[in-house]
Amino acid sequence: MNWTPEAEAKLKEIPFFVRPAARRKIEKFAQEQNETTITLEVYEQAKAKFG
């Protein structure tokens, strides 16, 4: 799964100890939406869904 630099930067704001789990959840969300790249928009949609 590809990440845009903007989305990757947002991911780095998440504490390091939960970042791998957050990445997996965001990527799973993107796959369910038939996205191939994690953009800032996809990141924000996943964040809104998962809180």
Order of alpha helices (4+ residues) and beta strands (2+ residues): beta-alpha-alpha-beta-alpha
